[in-house]
Amino acid sequence: MLSPAAVTSASDALMSLGGYRPLPGVFDLCVAADGAVRPPWTDFVRRFAALPPSTIMEMQRDVRRRLQATGVAFNVYASPDDKKAAWDLDLVPIILDGAQWARLEAAVTQRVQLAEAVLADLYGRQRLLRERVLPSSLVFGNPEFLYPCSQWPKPPAPYLTTYALDVALDRDGEWVILADQVDAPTGHGWVLASRMALAQAMGSLFMESGVRRLAGYVARLGEALRAQSDEDGRTVLLSSGPHDPSYFSHAFLARYLGVSLVESVDLTMRNGEVFLRSLEGLQRVDVILRKRQGRQLDPLHVPGFGGLGTPGLVDAARLGRVRVANALGSGLLQNRTLGPFAEVLCRTLFETRPLLPEAPVRWLGDADARRQVLGSPAWHLSRMGARHDPGVYDLDMPANEASRALERRLRRTGHRWVAERGVSLATVPAWRDGRLQPVHWAMRLFACVDGGKVHVLPGGLGRLAGAGTAIGLPSGFGSKEVWVTTSPDEPPLPALLSHRVTRVELRRNARDLLSGTAEALFWLGRYTERAESALRTLRAVLVRLLEAGAAQETAELMLHLVRVHLDADPEGETPAARLATGIESLLHGTETTHGLVASLAAVQRNATLARGVLSQDSWTALNALRTDRRWQQHAGPVLTQPPLALVDDSIRLLVAFSGTAAEHMTRNDAWRFLDMGKRLERALQVADLVGYGVQPPATVDPEAALAALLEICDSYMTYRSRYVTLPMPVPVLDLLALDETNPRGLVYQVAQLEQVMAELPADGPYRSPVRRTVLELLTRLRLLDARDLLAMSAGAAGAAEGTALDRQLVAIKASLETTSDQLARAYFVLAETPTTTFSTRRL
């Protein structure tokens, strides 16, 4: 027990943090009505108040930096300034002690058991319908009830592997249930990322707070999945893709569990079994942890979703050839389906009562319920199965705004609708504007089922509300960590990974590199190299302009170099004006396909798709490019120092990414496709630059053009170490195009391509078409002579078909583009064997 003196000390400490006071008449989780700090918060408040204001500010900045580095967002493609897409984590957690947590844990366990029993009955014997415990229209009229998943000879066991419960503490201090997340519960990744960021930023403050760890729960979830697979089985996490607001959470959880993150396009059916498309061919899948709605998984049995899903997946699950967690059809209980009937179901199935009451809800299939709610502003209408995930805004409407047309519709289809009344929420302290302020909140709790036992995550996903009432889990106003504190006599957690596998086959290569991941890595390599080339060109241009000004001859040279990366000549009356337009277009233009805006957006897109195989350091470097707000702040002239600083910083980040990839990535297929993309794009960029720099137009100083070319290709020091002369065409061409010892040179890239391709999976003893193309190109380059090329070019100056060097560069670039196309056909697009699958659904 804490002494009264400790509580008083905590109350004084709380007043020092901006004079925190609860809202009148509203229960506050931290402070009692008499102003005393509640016992679970005492130690944290005293320690937090003892921190200097500068430390708290730095701690808050550190949390933001860590979350940005992790890439937490609702929309992984959104601007870092988009507040709707950002993950805003408050510095002060929600703190629950053992007694509070025990009640919530018991309620979640009861709810999981109730949902499991109801699903088993409704997809099995349907006693609840025969005895009229539940109305038949609630089940058969619910679009989430999947007829093909009922009456299976061997039903899924369990139906639920994961589960989430949205709860709130109301203004009177009573816990209420807001919604069940049964279909594809989401949020694990957000919880884990938030815990890591806050714990690392707080350091000793977190360690001294006695917070229960989350790793034990994640280990249990991993064991639950392994228990459903073969000894060396393959488990995948199925996501809707990067457009899903929960995609970050999916990706983070998959990485934490060590399973492949896939989309429906990565899966295919063969002879009633599910296979994963990988570079090694088709790999059988044993368990699918799904994070997309059940109705979107098999268009053969559940039409109406534009062909989304994997045809035949339901049949494979029915035959027991793949385990789907949660089981197909569990979306029947999503959101508020259980709410109006929870008490009667608990009484019928368990002879007990619910441990937590429901937030007010009415099922509109009942005529009395419709009369009660229609026309009342206190009730909101929403469809059965609606989702209240963070970042998702399902439409609901006030009942008093319901039109007569909707009233008539509800008489026919009211069984598909529920009416919910907002819950008046309690408050909790939040750190806002340098002080503690009371905010309204709710949270999501998570559970998994392993071996028939329910395990509840000792924490949760706290969500802040913008108003005093909420329907469902609030969204759009920030999040909070949930800390469950331990008592001194609590036994230690068991070992995290009591893995049941006793024999492991040793491997020297990663398993299951998906074709889609290989493609993302290839294009990630290409776009990072394309962006770096454009940035190096910009740096050379800006440095010269800042040193020499926009004189006529300088502007002509720089404009000549900038044209390499532009789709069309920039407009302007003078070379200096055209140059400024070109730099602006290259730096910030959205319509330039090879500009930095397009390249960096593609870098982010492909890095997101390939995140599962990138190290944290690699991701941090690339994510820092996206979160650098200077890319969005481009007001003012471009020929100044700030753009140069941005260019320098961006080059350093791209070099850091290349360095971590080169030094830290295992030499497996993932590294090979990333490296091939970089080599191919660098070869294309060097070919373009050589064509512009070795033979510049008459208005450009040739020596200045060659010096700039060497600098852009990062080969100036190499040239100076070999030749004491000023840059001359023949040695520059030889160094940048034909020297196999220069890692920035053209022929070096092609030689590396040929070497890496030799290690790719092959179908036979002969070279594949793509390897033959690269070998032909390498041979062509090895047979070229820089002196002969330039001698022939000088003799053919002014020829309509171009110089000899021009013709060679055109042929080289054509071969490189052919190589890219052949790689795509060979590894990124797997041809399907035509199959015919018949639906057994009875209409």
C-alpha positions, 0 to 999 in steps of 0.5 A: 500500500502506498502511504498518504504522504506519497499520494500527497507528494504526487498531488503536489507534483501534478499541480506543478505540471500546469495545475491539472484539474479534471473536468467537473462531473467527469470521472478522471482515470488519474485524479479523484474527485477530491484532487488526490492522485489515484494509486496507479499513477502516483509513482509515474506522476512524481517521476514525470514532474521531477523531469526538467521541462527541457527533458520533457520537450526532448522526450516528446521530440524523441518519440516523434523522431522514432515514430517517423523513423519507423514509418507509422502512418494510416496512409504510407504514401501520404505527406508527412504533414498530413495530420489525418495520416500521421500517428500522433502518440501522446507522451503520457500513457494510460496507466492501469493497475493489476486490479483494474486490469484483472477485470478487463482481462476477464471480460475480454476472455469471456467475450472471446469465449462467447464469440467462439461459441456463437460462431461454432453454433451458427455455422454448425448445428444452429441451436441458437436459431432453432430455439429462437435465442437469436432471430434468423434474419440477424444471421441469414440477412447479415451480408457477413454470413458466408453460406459456403462456410456453414455445415463443414464436416470438420469445422475450424477449431478455433474459429478465432485466433485473434480478437480485439475488444473496443472499450471505454470508461464512461463519465461515471467511471464504469467500463462499457463495451463499444464494439467487437473486432472479430473479422480481422482485428487490426492494431497489433503493429501500432501497439508494438511500434508505440511501445517501442518508441515511448519506452526508448524515449523515456528510458529509466522512467519506463523501466522504473514504472514496472510495466508488463511487457508485450513480447510474451503475448506476441510469442503466444500468438506465434505459437498459436499460428505454429500450432495450426501448421506442419512442423516446418510449415509456412505461415503468411499474413494476408493484407489488402495492400499499402492502400489499407489504412492499417497496412503499417500495422500489418507490416510491423506485425508480420515482421515481428512474427517473422512471417511473410506479408502477402496480398491476394495476388501473391497467392494461387490455387493448385489442386485444392491447395494454396501456394505462394508465388516466389522466385523459387516457384510455388510454395505451399501455404499452411496458415493464413493470418488474414488482415482483410475482410472475409468477404474479400477473400474468395470471389468465387464464393462471395461475388461483388468485390470486383474479383478481389481475393484468391478463387478457390480459397474457401474450398481449400479451407473446407477441405482442411488444406489451409488454415485461415485465422480468423476463420472465414465467416467470423465477420458475422460478429463484427462490430455490434452484432453481439451487443443487443443479445450479449446478455441472453447469449451469456445466459443461454450458453454459459449460465452467467451474465456479461462481465461488462455492460454494452454501450447503448445499441439497438438492432433495427430488425426489431420493429420496437427498436426502430420506433424507439430510435428513428427521429431521435438525435441521440441515436446514430445508424450504421450498418452491421459489420461497420469498422471503427479502426483508426484511420477508417471513417465508416459512415453513420448518420443521426437517426433524426436525419433519416429520410422517409425513404430510409425509414421505408428501407429499414422496414425491409432491410432493418436487420442489416442496421444497428442504432448506437448511442454515444458514450460520455467518456471519462478523461485521462491526462495528456501532454498538450502545449507544455502542460497536462490537460484532461482529454476524453479517450477509449481503447482497444484490447487484444487477445489470442487463442492458443491451445484453447486458452485465451491470452490477453495482451497486457496493454492496448491501443489508446485513442483520444476523442475530440469530444466528450461522447463517442460512438465506437473507437475514436479516430483522428485525435491522437493515440496513447500507450496503455501501461499495465503495472505489475505488483512486486509479488507477481511471478516472472513471465515464462521464456518468450520462445518455448518453440516446439520445433526440435529439429531445424533444417539449416538454410543459407538463403531466405525463404519465399522471396515473393515475386512482388517483393523482388519487383519492388526491390528491383525498382527500389534500386532503380529509383534510388539510383535515378534520384541520386543521379539527379541530385548529384547533377543538381549539386554540381549545377548549384555549386557552380552557379553560387560560385560563378553566378549565372553568366552566359557561358555558365548558364549554357553549361548548367542548362546542358547538364540539367536537360539530361533529367528533364522530359522537355527543354525548359522555357525562358527568354534567356539561358539563365531563365531557362536554367532556373525553370529547369532546376525548379522543375527537376527539384520540385516539379510534379509533371517531370517523370524523371524529376526528384518528386516522382523518383522519391515518391517511387522510392517510398512506394517500393520501399514500403512494399519491400519493407519486410526484407530491408534492415531498420537502418536502410528503412530509416535512411529512406524514410528520412527522405520522405519526412524531410519537410524541405521537399514541401517547402519550396517557396523562394528562388532555387539558386540559393544556399537552402536548396543546396543543403537539401540536395547535400543531405539527400545525397548523404541519405541515399549513400547511407542506404546504398552502404547499408545494403552493400554491407549489411544485406545477406547475398541472397535473392533480395539483395540481387534484385536490389543490386540489379536495379541499381546497376541497370539504372546507374548504367543508363544514367552514366550513358545519358551523362556521357552522351551529354558531357563528352561531346557538348554543343559549341556554346558549352566549354568542353573542358568545363563540361568534362569536369562537371561530368567527372564530378557528377559521376563521382570520378574526378579524384580517380581521373586526377590520380591517373592524369595530370592534364585537364579533363580530355575527351578520350580519357574521360570516356574511357574512365566513365564508359569502358574501365571495368575497375571504376565502380561508377563506370558503365561497363562495371555496372554491366559486368556486375549485372552479368555476375549477379544474374548468374546466381539467379534461379534458372530453368535449364543449363543454358543462359536465359534470354536476359543473361544472353542480352547482358552478355552481348552488351558486356562483350560489345562494351569490352570491344569498344575503344575510346580513341576510335569512337571519338575519332569516328565521331569527330569525322562524322560530326553533323551527320544526320544519323548522329556520331559513332558515339551517339549510335553506340550509346543508343544501342547500349541504352536499348539493350539495358531497357530490353534487359529490364523488360526481360527481367520483368517477364522472367521473374515478376510476372508468373504465368498462370496455368489455366484452371477451371473451378466450379462453385458448389454454392446453392442459390 
